[in-house]
Amino acid sequence: HCTAGHTGPLCEVCVADSHYFSSAEGHCVACPSTVRSVGLFLVFVTIIVVLAAAYVAHRHLPFSHRLRKRAARIESAVGLQPKFKIVVSFYQVSSAFGVVYGIRLDKHFTRWLDVLELFSLDLVDVAIPGSCIGTMDTRLLFAGLWPYAAAALVSLAIVAWAALSRCLEGESPFPALLRAFDRKLLGSLLYWAIFVFYLVLPSVSRSIFNAKLCESFGYDDATGQRISFLLADPSLTCNGGPAWDNETSGLAPYFWAFFALWPVLVPLGFLALLLRARKPVAAQRATP
């Protein structure tokens, strides 16, 4: 028996569409406004765009050459980039323990990792509650496509800055846009696309596999009949029974499409880039 406004096998499904179940508060609360949700998405994208624009812009500053040489010496001595990748990768793996293996790490061990939650770039459930986005198929579409939108906006920002820099030097807009696509610019676009996909791959993959993670409950002790519910959306049943249908069967096309797009193709793309750059990597020198 659930309290008013709650339903589902564990009373964690909200009757009102404009509410979501908050694990922290233990009851249904109102979804954030559309303005706030859109604002959070724009903040995520803006941070990435600003970082990318700053990365491109600092090369054109008169004192940037000296600063770059000094920063390169410091990075070479300390090795900041590998350490950053190790820390972020460790967080991404440890945050998936509960979902993949059913393991819970002690809070005294994990609380210091909360500061790294920003690097997961998980808009679904972390920034915007999943049930507030819409139905499960809408959540899958949002989770699988927003990183491509973010990467496209970052690319547009980098190209626009490169073209604007040439226009400020006296070139006409259209020729400046064409001349902006040089080898250096394409390298910057690839760098930031890899950076975005590297950060979001675990969280997006986790959102995709949520379409297959179910939990079963006893339905009839006499016959041993059980009923399964989708963990990400307990309002959906995962199996057919005498009084219910499999409500997750319609998610299969979305799951397999995004499974191929993210957990398969993105790592294969990383592997292809590593194989292409294997000789410079083996020689411990920068790629041209």
N, C-alpha and C positions, 0 to 999 in steps of 0.2 A: 504494500500500500504506500503510494507516494504522496507527498504533500501537494497542495494545490499548485498547478502550473508546471508539474513535473510528471514525466512518464518514462517508459523504457524499462529494460530489465534491471538496471541499477538506479533507476529514478534520476538519470543524468541526461534525459532528453527534455528539452523545453517545449511546452505546448505552444507558446507564442513564437511565431517565426522571427520576431524582432528581438529575441533574447537568446543567450547562449549560456551553457553551464560553465561556471567558473570553479575550477578545482580548488583554487585558493580560498574562495568564500564558501564553497560547499552548496551553492544554490544557483538558480538562474538569475542572470543580471542582463540589463539592457545592452544591446550591441552598440559599439561606438558609432557615432554619426558617419554618414557617407563622406562628409567634408573631412573628418578626422582620418578616416581610412585612406582616402585619396591623398591626404596630406602626408601620411606615413610613407606611402609608396613613393611620392615625389621626393621626400627627404632621403630615402634610400638611394634613389636614382641621382639626386642632386649631389650627394656626397661623392658618388663614383665619378660623376661628370666633373665636379670641381677638382678632384684628385687628378683625373686625366688631363684636364685643361692646365692645371698647375705644372704637371709633368712636361707637357709640350711647351708651355709658355716660358718656363725657367731657362730653356735653351736659348731664348732670344734676348735675355737680359745681358747688359754689358759686363756685369761681374759674374755671370753664371759659370763661365769657363773655369775660373779660379775656384769657385765653390764646388763645382762638380769634381774637379781633380782632388780637392781636399776630402770631399765626401767619399770618393772612390777609394782613397787611401785608408780612411777609417773603416769603411765596409770591408775592404780586403783584409785588414788586420783583425777585425772583430768577427766577421762572418755573420752579419745581421740577417741577411736574406735566408740562408739555410735554417737558422734558429727560429725565425718567424714561421717558416713553413712547418717545422717540426711541432711547434707549439699549437698552431692552428690545426694541423692534421691530427694531433693527439686529442684535441677537443672534439673534432668532428667524429672521431672513432668512438671516444668514450660516451658522447651524447647519444650514440646509436645502440649502446649496449642493451638498454632496457627494451627497445623495440625489437631488435634482432634476436637477442639471446635471453631476454627476460631477466637480466641481471640488474640489480640496483646497487650502485656504489654508495658508500657512506657519505652523508652530507658534509661531514668534516673534510672529506677528501675532495668533493666536487664543488663546494661553494666558492673556492678560489677560481674555478673555471667559469663562473657566471659572467665575469667581465669579458670573456671571449665570445659571449653569445652574439655580439654584434657581427663577428666574422662569419657566422653561419648564414647570414642574410636570409633567414627563414621568414618570409612574409606571412605564410600560412600558419595560423595558430599562435606564433610568437608576436608578430606585429598586428595581425588582423585575425580574430577568431574564425576558425574554419566554417562553423555553422552560420556565421554572419555573412560569408561570401555567397552562400547559396547551397544548392544541392551538391551531392558528391561529385557528379560529373562536371559541374561548374568549378568546383575546387580543383579538380585534376587539370582542367584547361588553364585555370589561373596559375597554378603551381608550375605547370610545364612550359608556359609561354612567356610569363613576365620576365625571366632572365634574358630572353632574346630581345624583348622590347628595351630592357635596360642596356644591353650591349649595343643595340641599334642607336639609342640616344647618345651613348658615350661616343660612338663612332661619328655621329653627326656633329657632336661638339668638337671633336678633334679636327675633322675636315673643315668645319666652319672657321676654327681658329687659324688653321694653316692657310686657308684662302684669304682670310682677313689680313693676316700678316703680309701676304704678297700684295694685297690691295693698298695697304699702308705704305708699301715701298714704291707705289706708282703704277702698278699693273692694272689692266682692265679686269672687271669682276669675272667674266666667263673664262678668259685665258688663265687668270689666277687660279680659278677652281680646277682647271685641267692640269695645270703645272703643279698643283698641290699634291697630286697623287704620285709622289716619287717613292723610291724604295724606303726611305726613312719613315715616311708617313704610314706606309703599309705595315712596316715593322711595329709602329706604335699602335695601330689598330689591332694587330695580332696579339701584341703584348697585353692590352687591356681586355680583349676578348678571353684570353686564357685566364687572366686574373679573375674576371667575373665568374667564369664557368668553374674554376677551381674552388672558389668559395661557396658556390651554390649547389654544386653537384651532390654532396651528401644530403642536404636538406630537401632538395627537389626529389632525389631518389627515394627518400623516406616518405615523402608525400605521395609518391606514385605507389609504393608498396602498401600504403595504408588502405588501398582499394582491395587488398587481398587478406588483410589481417582480421580474423574473426575470433570470437570467443563463444563457446557453447554453454548452454544452461539446460538443466533437466526440465523436461516438459511433461512427461508421463512416467512415473516411477514403475507402473505396472508393466508397461511395454518397453521401457528403456529409451523411449523417444526423446531426442534432444533437439533444441532449437538454437541456432547460431546467429549472432548479431555482429555487424561490422563495428570494430572498435572505434574507428574514426567517426562513425555516424550510427549510433546504436538504434536509430529508428529504422534501419534497413536489416532485413534478414538475409543470411548468407546461404541458407539451404531450404529446400522445399519440404513441406510437411503436410499433415492431414488438413490443417486449417490455415496454411500460409504458403506463399510462393517465395522463390529465390529472387529477392529484389535487387541483388547486386549483379545479376547476369548482364544487365545493360551497361555495366561499367567495363566489361571485358575489352571492347574495341579501344576505349580510351587508355586502359592499362597497357595493352600490348603496343599501341602506337607510341606512348611516352616511354615505355620500357625500352623500345628500340632506339628512341631518340636520345635518352639520357644515360641510363646505366650501361648501354652497349656502345652507341656511336661516340659519345663524348670521350670516354676512356680510350677508344680506338683512335680518335683524333689526336689525343695526347700522345699515344704510342707512335702514331705516324710522324708527329713532329719530332719526337725523341730519336726515332730511327733516322730521320733526315739530318738531324744535327748530331748524330752519334760520334762522328770523327772529331769535331771541335770539342764536344763534351769529354771524350776520351783523352784529348790533348790538353784539357783544362784551359781552354781559351774561348773567348766570346765568339759567337757566330757572327758572320758578316751581315 
